[in-house]
Amino acid sequence: MTCEDAHLYMHDYISGELASEHRKNLMDHMDDCPDCKEFFRQTEYIQQTMRNHMQYKAPFELQNTISSLLTNA
Ligand SMILES: [Zn+2]
């Protein structure tokens, strides 16, 4: 597997779409390739942060709306 392949697989892996036969190849590549391992760690972190942000976005906006209503009252 090339690093380019590994990067493509990572996105599928993180979104839960990577077939299990490719998963082992990806893990084997990352064992041998610190660069890809680090890239995977960062990509996973960004994805999780985005997911958390999307989850909390609505309540956060709601809080703003409520606090501005209270301020204007
Ligand atoms: Zn690599």
N, CA, C, O and the ligand as a Tripos MOL2 file, in Angstrom:
@<TRIPOS>MOLECULE
protein
  293   291    74     0     0
PROTEIN
NO_CHARGES

@<TRIPOS>ATOM
      1 N           0.8410   -1.1990    0.0000 N.3       1 MET1
      2 CA          0.0000    0.0000    0.0000 C.3       1 MET1
      3 C           0.8800    1.2540    0.0000 C.2       1 MET1
      4 O           1.8480    1.3370    0.7550 O.2       1 MET1
      5 N           0.5460    2.2050   -0.8310 N.am      2 THR2
      6 CA          1.2770    3.4730   -0.8250 C.3       2 THR2
      7 C           0.6630    4.4020    0.2270 C.2       2 THR2
      8 O          -0.4400    4.1580    0.7160 O.2       2 THR2
      9 N           1.3860    5.4590    0.5640 N.am      3 CYS3
     10 CA          0.8730    6.4270    1.5270 C.3       3 CYS3
     11 C          -0.4060    7.0740    0.9910 C.2       3 CYS3
     12 O          -1.3160    7.4010    1.7530 O.2       3 CYS3
     13 N          -0.4590    7.2490   -0.3100 N.am      4 GLU4
     14 CA         -1.6410    7.8480   -0.9310 C.3       4 GLU4
     15 C          -2.8760    6.9570   -0.7120 C.2       4 GLU4
     16 O          -3.9550    7.4360   -0.3660 O.2       4 GLU4
     17 N          -2.6820    5.6480   -0.9260 N.am      5 ASP5
     18 CA         -3.7630    4.6820   -0.6560 C.3       5 ASP5
     19 C          -4.1830    4.7560    0.8050 C.2       5 ASP5
     20 O          -5.3690    4.7650    1.1320 O.2       5 ASP5
     21 N          -3.1720    4.8090    1.6790 N.am      6 ALA6
     22 CA         -3.4490    4.8130    3.1110 C.3       6 ALA6
     23 C          -4.3180    6.0150    3.4860 C.2       6 ALA6
     24 O          -5.2510    5.8860    4.2790 O.2       6 ALA6
     25 N          -4.0130    7.1700    2.9200 N.am      7 HIS7
     26 CA         -4.7990    8.3740    3.2310 C.3       7 HIS7
     27 C          -6.2560    8.2210    2.7890 C.2       7 HIS7
     28 O          -7.1790    8.6380    3.4890 O.2       7 HIS7
     29 N          -6.4400    7.6200    1.6230 N.am      8 LEU8
     30 CA         -7.8140    7.3960    1.1390 C.3       8 LEU8
     31 C          -8.5610    6.4390    2.0630 C.2       8 LEU8
     32 O          -9.7210    6.6630    2.4090 O.2       8 LEU8
     33 N          -7.8630    5.3550    2.4600 N.am      9 TYR9
     34 CA         -8.4900    4.3760    3.3430 C.3       9 TYR9
     35 C          -8.8500    4.9890    4.6950 C.2       9 TYR9
     36 O          -9.8690    4.6450    5.2940 O.2       9 TYR9
     37 N          -7.9990    5.9020    5.1630 N.am     10 MET10
     38 CA         -8.2420    6.5190    6.4710 C.3      10 MET10
     39 C          -9.5890    7.2210    6.5350 C.2      10 MET10
     40 O         -10.3180    7.1150    7.5220 O.2      10 MET10
     41 N          -9.9030    7.9400    5.4650 N.am     11 HIS11
     42 CA        -11.1770    8.6640    5.4580 C.3      11 HIS11
     43 C         -12.3460    7.6870    5.5380 C.2      11 HIS11
     44 O         -13.3210    7.9080    6.2560 O.2      11 HIS11
     45 N         -12.2180    6.5920    4.7720 N.am     12 ASP12
     46 CA        -13.2680    5.5680    4.8190 C.3      12 ASP12
     47 C         -13.3310    4.9210    6.1950 C.2      12 ASP12
     48 O         -14.4080    4.6560    6.7280 O.2      12 ASP12
     49 N         -12.1500    4.6720    6.7590 N.am     13 TYR13
     50 CA        -12.0940    4.0230    8.0700 C.3      13 TYR13
     51 C         -12.7890    4.8840    9.1200 C.2      13 TYR13
     52 O         -13.5870    4.3890    9.9160 O.2      13 TYR13
     53 N         -12.4810    6.1610    9.1100 N.am     14 ILE14
     54 CA        -13.0300    7.0600   10.1220 C.3      14 ILE14
     55 C         -14.5370    7.2200    9.9510 C.2      14 ILE14
     56 O         -15.2680    7.3360   10.9340 O.2      14 ILE14
     57 N         -14.9970    7.2250    8.7020 N.am     15 SER15
     58 CA        -16.4470    7.3160    8.5140 C.3      15 SER15
     59 C         -17.1220    5.9460    8.6090 C.2      15 SER15
     60 O         -18.3270    5.8310    8.3840 O.2      15 SER15
     61 N         -16.3470    4.9050    8.9430 N.am     16 GLY16
     62 CA        -16.8950    3.5810    9.1880 C.3      16 GLY16
     63 C         -17.2590    2.8260    7.9200 C.2      16 GLY16
     64 O         -18.0510    1.8850    7.9630 O.2      16 GLY16
     65 N         -16.6840    3.2340    6.7840 N.am     17 GLU17
     66 CA        -17.0490    2.6250    5.5050 C.3      17 GLU17
     67 C         -15.9620    1.7210    4.9340 C.2      17 GLU17
     68 O         -16.1200    1.1860    3.8360 O.2      17 GLU17
     69 N         -14.8650    1.5440    5.6590 N.am     18 LEU18
     70 CA        -13.7630    0.7520    5.1150 C.3      18 LEU18
     71 C         -14.0170   -0.7300    5.3440 C.2      18 LEU18
     72 O         -14.2840   -1.1630    6.4650 O.2      18 LEU18
     73 N         -13.9280   -1.4990    4.2640 N.am     19 ALA19
     74 CA        -14.1140   -2.9500    4.3590 C.3      19 ALA19
     75 C         -13.0230   -3.5460    5.2450 C.2      19 ALA19
     76 O         -11.8930   -3.0590    5.2710 O.2      19 ALA19
     77 N         -13.3840   -4.6190    5.9790 N.am     20 SER20
     78 CA        -12.4620   -5.1410    6.9850 C.3      20 SER20
     79 C         -11.1780   -5.6750    6.3640 C.2      20 SER20
     80 O         -10.1320   -5.6630    7.0140 O.2      20 SER20
     81 N         -11.2360   -6.1470    5.1140 N.am     21 GLU21
     82 CA        -10.0010   -6.6560    4.4940 C.3      21 GLU21
     83 C          -8.9960   -5.5250    4.2340 C.2      21 GLU21
     84 O          -7.7880   -5.7610    4.2200 O.2      21 GLU21
     85 N          -9.4970   -4.2940    4.0290 N.am     22 HIS22
     86 CA         -8.5900   -3.1650    3.8370 C.3      22 HIS22
     87 C          -8.1080   -2.6120    5.1730 C.2      22 HIS22
     88 O          -7.0390   -2.0080    5.2640 O.2      22 HIS22
     89 N          -8.9140   -2.8290    6.2040 N.am     23 ARG23
     90 CA         -8.5760   -2.2850    7.5210 C.3      23 ARG23
     91 C          -7.2280   -2.8190    8.0070 C.2      23 ARG23
     92 O          -6.4090   -2.0810    8.5540 O.2      23 ARG23
     93 N          -7.0190   -4.1370    7.7900 N.am     24 LYS24
     94 CA         -5.7520   -4.7300    8.2340 C.3      24 LYS24
     95 C          -4.5860   -4.1570    7.4400 C.2      24 LYS24
     96 O          -3.5250   -3.8820    8.0010 O.2      24 LYS24
     97 N          -4.7790   -3.9760    6.1350 N.am     25 ASN25
     98 CA         -3.7220   -3.3850    5.3050 C.3      25 ASN25
     99 C          -3.3560   -1.9910    5.7950 C.2      25 ASN25
    100 O          -2.1820   -1.6240    5.8530 O.2      25 ASN25
    101 N          -4.3750   -1.2250    6.1440 N.am     26 LEU26
    102 CA         -4.1490    0.1330    6.6320 C.3      26 LEU26
    103 C          -3.3670    0.1120    7.9450 C.2      26 LEU26
    104 O          -2.4100    0.8650    8.1250 O.2      26 LEU26
    105 N          -3.7930   -0.7650    8.8590 N.am     27 MET27
    106 CA         -3.1050   -0.8510   10.1560 C.3      27 MET27
    107 C          -1.6500   -1.2950    9.9720 C.2      27 MET27
    108 O          -0.7430   -0.7790   10.6260 O.2      27 MET27
    109 N          -1.4420   -2.2790    9.0510 N.am     28 ASP28
    110 CA         -0.0740   -2.7430    8.7880 C.3      28 ASP28
    111 C           0.7780   -1.6170    8.2330 C.2      28 ASP28
    112 O           1.9400   -1.4610    8.6070 O.2      28 ASP28
    113 N           0.1880   -0.8270    7.3320 N.am     29 HIS29
    114 CA          0.9400    0.2930    6.7540 C.3      29 HIS29
    115 C           1.3120    1.3000    7.8420 C.2      29 HIS29
    116 O           2.4350    1.8030    7.8700 O.2      29 HIS29
    117 N           0.3690    1.5910    8.7340 N.am     30 MET30
    118 CA          0.6400    2.5980    9.7610 C.3      30 MET30
    119 C           1.6640    2.1090   10.7760 C.2      30 MET30
    120 O           2.3750    2.9120   11.3820 O.2      30 MET30
    121 N           1.7430    0.7720   10.9640 N.am     31 ASP31
    122 CA          2.7840    0.2430   11.8500 C.3      31 ASP31
    123 C           4.1780    0.5260   11.3020 C.2      31 ASP31
    124 O           5.1280    0.7310   12.0580 O.2      31 ASP31
    125 N           4.2830    0.5350    9.9720 N.am     32 ASP32
    126 CA          5.5850    0.7500    9.3330 C.3      32 ASP32
    127 C           5.8320    2.2030    8.9760 C.2      32 ASP32
    128 O           6.9510    2.5650    8.6120 O.2      32 ASP32
    129 N           4.8100    3.0430    9.0710 N.am     33 CYS33
    130 CA          4.9050    4.3940    8.5060 C.3      33 CYS33
    131 C           4.4480    5.4320    9.5410 C.2      33 CYS33
    132 O           3.2550    5.7160    9.6510 O.2      33 CYS33
    133 N           5.3870    5.9890   10.2910 N.am     34 PRO34
    134 CA          5.0240    6.9630   11.3280 C.3      34 PRO34
    135 C           4.2940    8.1830   10.7640 C.2      34 PRO34
    136 O           3.4410    8.7620   11.4360 O.2      34 PRO34
    137 N           4.6270    8.5720    9.5380 N.am     35 ASP35
    138 CA          3.9770    9.7360    8.9260 C.3      35 ASP35
    139 C           2.4760    9.5080    8.7850 C.2      35 ASP35
    140 O           1.6710   10.3740    9.1290 O.2      35 ASP35
    141 N           2.1090    8.3320    8.2750 N.am     36 CYS36
    142 CA          0.6960    8.0140    8.0840 C.3      36 CYS36
    143 C          -0.0010    7.8550    9.4260 C.2      36 CYS36
    144 O          -1.1660    8.2240    9.5760 O.2      36 CYS36
    145 N           0.7160    7.3030   10.4030 N.am     37 LYS37
    146 CA          0.1430    7.1350   11.7300 C.3      37 LYS37
    147 C          -0.2230    8.4960   12.3150 C.2      37 LYS37
    148 O          -1.3070    8.6800   12.8700 O.2      37 LYS37
    149 N           0.6900    9.4310   12.1820 N.am     38 GLU38
    150 CA          0.4660   10.7800   12.6970 C.3      38 GLU38
    151 C          -0.6670   11.4610   11.9230 C.2      38 GLU38
    152 O          -1.5130   12.1300   12.5170 O.2      38 GLU38
    153 N          -0.6810   11.2900   10.6030 N.am     39 PHE39
    154 CA         -1.7390   11.8700    9.7790 C.3      39 PHE39
    155 C          -3.0930   11.2970   10.1880 C.2      39 PHE39
    156 O          -4.0890   12.0180   10.2520 O.2      39 PHE39
    157 N          -3.1180    9.9920   10.4630 N.am     40 PHE40
    158 CA         -4.3570    9.3400   10.8730 C.3      40 PHE40
    159 C          -4.8490    9.9090   12.2000 C.2      40 PHE40
    160 O          -6.0360   10.1850   12.3700 O.2      40 PHE40
    161 N          -3.9210   10.0800   13.1350 N.am     41 ARG41
    162 CA         -4.2610   10.6120   14.4590 C.3      41 ARG41
    163 C          -4.8870   12.0070   14.3110 C.2      41 ARG41
    164 O          -5.9000   12.3200   14.9380 O.2      41 ARG41
    165 N          -4.2640   12.8240   13.4750 N.am     42 GLN42
    166 CA         -4.7690   14.1880   13.2770 C.3      42 GLN42
    167 C          -6.1240   14.1920   12.5790 C.2      42 GLN42
    168 O          -7.0340   14.9320   12.9550 O.2      42 GLN42
    169 N          -6.2390   13.3450   11.5460 N.am     43 THR43
    170 CA         -7.4970   13.2860   10.7980 C.3      43 THR43
    171 C          -8.6370   12.8400   11.7070 C.2      43 THR43
    172 O          -9.7360   13.3930   11.6630 O.2      43 THR43
    173 N          -8.3600   11.8350   12.5280 N.am     44 GLU44
    174 CA         -9.3610   11.3300   13.4550 C.3      44 GLU44
    175 C          -9.7700   12.4270   14.4490 C.2      44 GLU44
    176 O         -10.9480   12.5860   14.7670 O.2      44 GLU44
    177 N          -8.7810   13.1710   14.9250 N.am     45 TYR45
    178 CA         -9.0360   14.2380   15.8880 C.3      45 TYR45
    179 C          -9.9200   15.3340   15.2700 C.2      45 TYR45
    180 O         -10.8630   15.8190   15.8950 O.2      45 TYR45
    181 N          -9.5870   15.7050   14.0300 N.am     46 ILE46
    182 CA        -10.3550   16.7520   13.3400 C.3      46 ILE46
    183 C         -11.7950   16.2980   13.1290 C.2      46 ILE46
    184 O         -12.7390   17.0570   13.3490 O.2      46 ILE46
    185 N         -11.9470   15.0410   12.6970 N.am     47 GLN47
    186 CA        -13.2880   14.4970   12.4600 C.3      47 GLN47
    187 C         -14.1190   14.5050   13.7420 C.2      47 GLN47
    188 O         -15.2980   14.8580   13.7290 O.2      47 GLN47
    189 N         -13.4840   14.1100   14.8500 N.am     48 GLN48
    190 CA        -14.2020   14.0770   16.1220 C.3      48 GLN48
    191 C         -14.5780   15.4740   16.5730 C.2      48 GLN48
    192 O         -15.6740   15.7010   17.0850 O.2      48 GLN48
    193 N         -13.6560   16.4100   16.3780 N.am     49 THR49
    194 CA        -13.9220   17.7960   16.7610 C.3      49 THR49
    195 C         -15.0820   18.3500   15.9540 C.2      49 THR49
    196 O         -15.9630   19.0190   16.4940 O.2      49 THR49
    197 N         -15.0780   18.0640   14.6450 N.am     50 MET50
    198 CA        -16.1650   18.5450   13.7900 C.3      50 MET50
    199 C         -17.4980   17.9360   14.2050 C.2      50 MET50
    200 O         -18.5260   18.6140   14.2300 O.2      50 MET50
    201 N         -17.4630   16.6360   14.5330 N.am     51 ARG51
    202 CA        -18.6800   15.9450   14.9310 C.3      51 ARG51
    203 C         -19.2370   16.5640   16.2230 C.2      51 ARG51
    204 O         -20.4370   16.8140   16.3400 O.2      51 ARG51
    205 N         -18.3330   16.8040   17.1940 N.am     52 ASN52
    206 CA        -18.7560   17.4230   18.4470 C.3      52 ASN52
    207 C         -19.3060   18.8180   18.2070 C.2      52 ASN52
    208 O         -20.3020   19.2240   18.8060 O.2      52 ASN52
    209 N         -18.6380   19.5460   17.3190 N.am     53 HIS53
    210 CA        -19.0640   20.9060   17.0320 C.3      53 HIS53
    211 C         -20.4750   20.9040   16.4350 C.2      53 HIS53
    212 O         -21.3150   21.7280   16.7960 O.2      53 HIS53
    213 N         -20.7200   19.9620   15.5160 N.am     54 MET54
    214 CA        -22.0330   19.8980   14.8830 C.3      54 MET54
    215 C         -23.1160   19.5390   15.8970 C.2      54 MET54
    216 O         -24.2430   20.0310   15.8290 O.2      54 MET54
    217 N         -22.7460   18.6630   16.8460 N.am     55 GLN55
    218 CA        -23.7200   18.2640   17.8650 C.3      55 GLN55
    219 C         -24.1070   19.4310   18.7610 C.2      55 GLN55
    220 O         -25.2620   19.5750   19.1620 O.2      55 GLN55
    221 N         -23.1090   20.2650   19.0660 N.am     56 TYR56
    222 CA        -23.3530   21.3140   20.0470 C.3      56 TYR56
    223 C         -23.7380   22.6380   19.4050 C.2      56 TYR56
    224 O         -24.0270   23.6150   20.0960 O.2      56 TYR56
    225 N         -23.7400   22.6610   18.0750 N.am     57 LYS57
    226 CA        -23.9940   23.9180   17.3810 C.3      57 LYS57
    227 C         -25.4060   24.4280   17.6650 C.2      57 LYS57
    228 O         -25.5980   25.5990   17.9910 O.2      57 LYS57
    229 N         -26.3830   23.5440   17.5400 N.am     58 ALA58
    230 CA        -27.7690   23.9650   17.7380 C.3      58 ALA58
    231 C         -28.0170   24.4660   19.1640 C.2      58 ALA58
    232 O         -28.5580   25.5570   19.3460 O.2      58 ALA58
    233 N         -27.6270   23.6800   20.1800 N.am     59 PRO59
    234 CA        -27.8330   24.1840   21.5430 C.3      59 PRO59
    235 C         -27.1170   25.5080   21.7910 C.2      59 PRO59
    236 O         -27.6230   26.3840   22.4910 O.2      59 PRO59
    237 N         -25.9120   25.6340   21.1920 N.am     60 PHE60
    238 CA        -25.1600   26.8730   21.3980 C.3      60 PHE60
    239 C         -25.9260   28.0610   20.8030 C.2      60 PHE60
    240 O         -26.0200   29.1170   21.4290 O.2      60 PHE60
    241 N         -26.4690   27.8860   19.5990 N.am     61 GLU61
    242 CA        -27.2450   28.9590   18.9730 C.3      61 GLU61
    243 C         -28.5070   29.2620   19.7650 C.2      61 GLU61
    244 O         -28.9390   30.4080   19.8820 O.2      61 GLU61
    245 N         -29.0760   28.2020   20.3010 N.am     62 LEU62
    246 CA        -30.2720   28.3770   21.1150 C.3      62 LEU62
    247 C         -29.9560   29.1890   22.3750 C.2      62 LEU62
    248 O         -30.7230   30.0550   22.7950 O.2      62 LEU62
    249 N         -28.8060   28.8780   22.9540 N.am     63 GLN63
    250 CA        -28.3770   29.6380   24.1370 C.3      63 GLN63
    251 C         -28.2240   31.1140   23.8110 C.2      63 GLN63
    252 O         -28.6240   31.9780   24.5910 O.2      63 GLN63
    253 N         -27.6370   31.3990   22.6450 N.am     64 ASN64
    254 CA        -27.4620   32.7890   22.2330 C.3      64 ASN64
    255 C         -28.8060   33.4690   22.0740 C.2      64 ASN64
    256 O         -28.9940   34.6050   22.5110 O.2      64 ASN64
    257 N         -29.7420   32.7690   21.4460 N.am     65 THR65
    258 CA        -31.0690   33.3320   21.2280 C.3      65 THR65
    259 C         -31.7410   33.6280   22.5590 C.2      65 THR65
    260 O         -32.3210   34.6950   22.7570 O.2      65 THR65
    261 N         -31.6530   32.6690   23.4610 N.am     66 ILE66
    262 CA        -32.2830   32.8490   24.7730 C.3      66 ILE66
    263 C         -31.6430   34.0180   25.5250 C.2      66 ILE66
    264 O         -32.3410   34.8500   26.1030 O.2      66 ILE66
    265 N         -30.3130   34.0710   25.5100 N.am     67 SER67
    266 CA        -29.6680   35.1330   26.2770 C.3      67 SER67
    267 C         -29.9390   36.5020   25.6520 C.2      67 SER67
    268 O         -30.0240   37.4970   26.3730 O.2      67 SER67
    269 N         -30.0760   36.5720   24.3170 N.am     68 SER68
    270 CA        -30.3760   37.8770   23.7180 C.3      68 SER68
    271 C         -31.8350   38.2770   23.9890 C.2      68 SER68
    272 O         -32.1430   39.4620   24.1180 O.2      68 SER68
    273 N         -32.7170   37.2940   24.0720 N.am     69 LEU69
    274 CA        -34.1100   37.5900   24.4400 C.3      69 LEU69
    275 C         -34.1640   38.1340   25.8700 C.2      69 LEU69
    276 O         -34.8900   39.0850   26.1600 O.2      69 LEU69
    277 N         -33.3890   37.5180   26.7440 N.am     70 LEU70
    278 CA        -33.3960   37.9270   28.1500 C.3      70 LEU70
    279 C         -32.8020   39.3440   28.2740 C.2      70 LEU70
    280 O         -33.2730   40.1660   29.0600 O.2      70 LEU70
    281 N         -31.7480   39.6010   27.4690 N.am     71 THR71
    282 CA        -31.1050   40.9180   27.5340 C.3      71 THR71
    283 C         -32.0430   42.0150   27.0470 C.2      71 THR71
    284 O         -32.0500   43.1240   27.5820 O.2      71 THR71
    285 N         -32.8460   41.6910   26.0100 N.am     72 ASN72
    286 CA        -33.7270   42.7020   25.4250 C.3      72 ASN72
    287 C         -35.0210   42.8740   26.2110 C.2      72 ASN72
    288 O         -35.7580   43.8360   25.9950 O.2      72 ASN72
    289 N         -35.3000   41.9410   27.1260 N.am     73 ALA73
    290 CA        -36.5640   41.9880   27.8350 C.3      73 ALA73
    291 C         -36.6180   43.1760   28.8190 C.2      73 ALA73
    292 O         -37.6240   43.3640   29.5040 O.2      73 ALA73
    293 ZN          2.5330    5.9780    4.7380 Zn       74 ZN74
@<TRIPOS>BOND
     1     1     2 1
     2     2     3 1
     3     3     4 2
     4     3     5 am
     5     5     6 1
     6     6     7 1
     7     7     8 2
     8     7     9 am
     9     9    10 1
    10    10    11 1
    11    11    12 2
    12    11    13 am
    13    13    14 1
    14    14    15 1
    15    15    16 2
    16    15    17 am
    17    17    18 1
    18    18    19 1
    19    19    20 2
    20    19    21 am
    21    21    22 1
    22    22    23 1
    23    23    24 2
    24    23    25 am
    25    25    26 1
    26    26    27 1
    27    27    28 2
    28    27    29 am
    29    29    30 1
    30    30    31 1
    31    31    32 2
    32    31    33 am
    33    33    34 1
    34    34    35 1
    35    35    36 2
    36    35    37 am
    37    37    38 1
    38    38    39 1
    39    39    40 2
    40    39    41 am
    41    41    42 1
    42    42    43 1
    43    43    44 2
    44    43    45 am
    45    45    46 1
    46    46    47 1
    47    47    48 2
    48    47    49 am
    49    49    50 1
    50    50    51 1
    51    51    52 2
    52    51    53 am
    53    53    54 1
    54    54    55 1
    55    55    56 2
    56    55    57 am
    57    57    58 1
    58    58    59 1
    59    59    60 2
    60    59    61 am
    61    61    62 1
    62    62    63 1
    63    63    64 2
    64    63    65 am
    65    65    66 1
    66    66    67 1
    67    67    68 2
    68    67    69 am
    69    69    70 1
    70    70    71 1
    71    71    72 2
    72    71    73 am
    73    73    74 1
    74    74    75 1
    75    75    76 2
    76    75    77 am
    77    77    78 1
    78    78    79 1
    79    79    80 2
    80    79    81 am
    81    81    82 1
    82    82    83 1
    83    83    84 2
    84    83    85 am
    85    85    86 1
    86    86    87 1
    87    87    88 2
    88    87    89 am
    89    89    90 1
    90    90    91 1
    91    91    92 2
    92    91    93 am
    93    93    94 1
    94    94    95 1
    95    95    96 2
    96    95    97 am
    97    97    98 1
    98    98    99 1
    99    99   100 2
   100    99   101 am
   101   101   102 1
   102   102   103 1
   103   103   104 2
   104   103   105 am
   105   105   106 1
   106   106   107 1
   107   107   108 2
   108   107   109 am
   109   109   110 1
   110   110   111 1
   111   111   112 2
   112   111   113 am
   113   113   114 1
   114   114   115 1
   115   115   116 2
   116   115   117 am
   117   117   118 1
   118   118   119 1
   119   119   120 2
   120   119   121 am
   121   121   122 1
   122   122   123 1
   123   123   124 2
   124   123   125 am
   125   125   126 1
   126   126   127 1
   127   127   128 2
   128   127   129 am
   129   129   130 1
   130   130   131 1
   131   131   132 2
   132   131   133 am
   133   133   134 1
   134   134   135 1
   135   135   136 2
   136   135   137 am
   137   137   138 1
   138   138   139 1
   139   139   140 2
   140   139   141 am
   141   141   142 1
   142   142   143 1
   143   143   144 2
   144   143   145 am
   145   145   146 1
   146   146   147 1
   147   147   148 2
   148   147   149 am
   149   149   150 1
   150   150   151 1
   151   151   152 2
   152   151   153 am
   153   153   154 1
   154   154   155 1
   155   155   156 2
   156   155   157 am
   157   157   158 1
   158   158   159 1
   159   159   160 2
   160   159   161 am
   161   161   162 1
   162   162   163 1
   163   163   164 2
   164   163   165 am
   165   165   166 1
   166   166   167 1
   167   167   168 2
   168   167   169 am
   169   169   170 1
   170   170   171 1
   171   171   172 2
   172   171   173 am
   173   173   174 1
   174   174   175 1
   175   175   176 2
   176   175   177 am
   177   177   178 1
   178   178   179 1
   179   179   180 2
   180   179   181 am
   181   181   182 1
   182   182   183 1
   183   183   184 2
   184   183   185 am
   185   185   186 1
   186   186   187 1
   187   187   188 2
   188   187   189 am
   189   189   190 1
   190   190   191 1
   191   191   192 2
   192   191   193 am
   193   193   194 1
   194   194   195 1
   195   195   196 2
   196   195   197 am
   197   197   198 1
   198   198   199 1
   199   199   200 2
   200   199   201 am
   201   201   202 1
   202   202   203 1
   203   203   204 2
   204   203   205 am
   205   205   206 1
   206   206   207 1
   207   207   208 2
   208   207   209 am
   209   209   210 1
   210   210   211 1
   211   211   212 2
   212   211   213 am
   213   213   214 1
   214   214   215 1
   215   215   216 2
   216   215   217 am
   217   217   218 1
   218   218   219 1
   219   219   220 2
   220   219   221 am
   221   221   222 1
   222   222   223 1
   223   223   224 2
   224   223   225 am
   225   225   226 1
   226   226   227 1
   227   227   228 2
   228   227   229 am
   229   229   230 1
   230   230   231 1
   231   231   232 2
   232   231   233 am
   233   233   234 1
   234   234   235 1
   235   235   236 2
   236   235   237 am
   237   237   238 1
   238   238   239 1
   239   239   240 2
   240   239   241 am
   241   241   242 1
   242   242   243 1
   243   243   244 2
   244   243   245 am
   245   245   246 1
   246   246   247 1
   247   247   248 2
   248   247   249 am
   249   249   250 1
   250   250   251 1
   251   251   252 2
   252   251   253 am
   253   253   254 1
   254   254   255 1
   255   255   256 2
   256   255   257 am
   257   257   258 1
   258   258   259 1
   259   259   260 2
   260   259   261 am
   261   261   262 1
   262   262   263 1
   263   263   264 2
   264   263   265 am
   265   265   266 1
   266   266   267 1
   267   267   268 2
   268   267   269 am
   269   269   270 1
   270   270   271 1
   271   271   272 2
   272   271   273 am
   273   273   274 1
   274   274   275 1
   275   275   276 2
   276   275   277 am
   277   277   278 1
   278   278   279 1
   279   279   280 2
   280   279   281 am
   281   281   282 1
   282   282   283 1
   283   283   284 2
   284   283   285 am
   285   285   286 1
   286   286   287 1
   287   287   288 2
   288   287   289 am
   289   289   290 1
   290   290   291 1
   291   291   292 2
@<TRIPOS>SUBSTRUCTURE
     1 MET1         2 RESIDUE 1 A MET
     2 THR2         6 RESIDUE 1 A THR
     3 CYS3        10 RESIDUE 1 A CYS
     4 GLU4        14 RESIDUE 1 A GLU
     5 ASP5        18 RESIDUE 1 A ASP
     6 ALA6        22 RESIDUE 1 A ALA
     7 HIS7        26 RESIDUE 1 A HIS
     8 LEU8        30 RESIDUE 1 A LEU
     9 TYR9        34 RESIDUE 1 A TYR
    10 MET10       38 RESIDUE 1 A MET
    11 HIS11       42 RESIDUE 1 A HIS
    12 ASP12       46 RESIDUE 1 A ASP
    13 TYR13       50 RESIDUE 1 A TYR
    14 ILE14       54 RESIDUE 1 A ILE
    15 SER15       58 RESIDUE 1 A SER
    16 GLY16       62 RESIDUE 1 A GLY
    17 GLU17       66 RESIDUE 1 A GLU
    18 LEU18       70 RESIDUE 1 A LEU
    19 ALA19       74 RESIDUE 1 A ALA
    20 SER20       78 RESIDUE 1 A SER
    21 GLU21       82 RESIDUE 1 A GLU
    22 HIS22       86 RESIDUE 1 A HIS
    23 ARG23       90 RESIDUE 1 A ARG
    24 LYS24       94 RESIDUE 1 A LYS
    25 ASN25       98 RESIDUE 1 A ASN
    26 LEU26      102 RESIDUE 1 A LEU
    27 MET27      106 RESIDUE 1 A MET
    28 ASP28      110 RESIDUE 1 A ASP
    29 HIS29      114 RESIDUE 1 A HIS
    30 MET30      118 RESIDUE 1 A MET
    31 ASP31      122 RESIDUE 1 A ASP
    32 ASP32      126 RESIDUE 1 A ASP
    33 CYS33      130 RESIDUE 1 A CYS
    34 PRO34      134 RESIDUE 1 A PRO
    35 ASP35      138 RESIDUE 1 A ASP
    36 CYS36      142 RESIDUE 1 A CYS
    37 LYS37      146 RESIDUE 1 A LYS
    38 GLU38      150 RESIDUE 1 A GLU
    39 PHE39      154 RESIDUE 1 A PHE
    40 PHE40      158 RESIDUE 1 A PHE
    41 ARG41      162 RESIDUE 1 A ARG
    42 GLN42      166 RESIDUE 1 A GLN
    43 THR43      170 RESIDUE 1 A THR
    44 GLU44      174 RESIDUE 1 A GLU
    45 TYR45      178 RESIDUE 1 A TYR
    46 ILE46      182 RESIDUE 1 A ILE
    47 GLN47      186 RESIDUE 1 A GLN
    48 GLN48      190 RESIDUE 1 A GLN
    49 THR49      194 RESIDUE 1 A THR
    50 MET50      198 RESIDUE 1 A MET
    51 ARG51      202 RESIDUE 1 A ARG
    52 ASN52      206 RESIDUE 1 A ASN
    53 HIS53      210 RESIDUE 1 A HIS
    54 MET54      214 RESIDUE 1 A MET
    55 GLN55      218 RESIDUE 1 A GLN
    56 TYR56      222 RESIDUE 1 A TYR
    57 LYS57      226 RESIDUE 1 A LYS
    58 ALA58      230 RESIDUE 1 A ALA
    59 PRO59      234 RESIDUE 1 A PRO
    60 PHE60      238 RESIDUE 1 A PHE
    61 GLU61      242 RESIDUE 1 A GLU
    62 LEU62      246 RESIDUE 1 A LEU
    63 GLN63      250 RESIDUE 1 A GLN
    64 ASN64      254 RESIDUE 1 A ASN
    65 THR65      258 RESIDUE 1 A THR
    66 ILE66      262 RESIDUE 1 A ILE
    67 SER67      266 RESIDUE 1 A SER
    68 SER68      270 RESIDUE 1 A SER
    69 LEU69      274 RESIDUE 1 A LEU
    70 LEU70      278 RESIDUE 1 A LEU
    71 THR71      282 RESIDUE 1 A THR
    72 ASN72      286 RESIDUE 1 A ASN
    73 ALA73      290 RESIDUE 1 A ALA
    74 ZN74       293 GROUP 0 **** ****
